[in-house]
């Protein structure tokens, strides 16, 4: 008699539980300061050199368009300190990247100053910030 997919999934799940699958895995909360420190890796953060494009008023916090660019950056990060999870996005660029920019939509819980960080090849970290007035919050906070 052939074994069905459902039976395989059930027996596999049971085996993981029996072998002591780590049940204490819990998402760790991280503050904006901790995220910034981890990204900066001890480097001093210098204002300027990063272009953060974000509307000053967000009617709907569930979908706020944002664009970040920093010429020559190795990595870009967006931080929203008032969100339940402040680090919103991080993008790394390889040596063959033509442009160091990205755009996306983010959620914002409430009115706040959104920050963008750029790690440069020499280890320096550049920043930009934009205050955003959020009419309807998008994080359920």
Order of alpha helices (4+ residues) and beta strands (2+ residues): alpha-alpha-beta-beta-beta-beta-beta-beta-beta-beta-beta
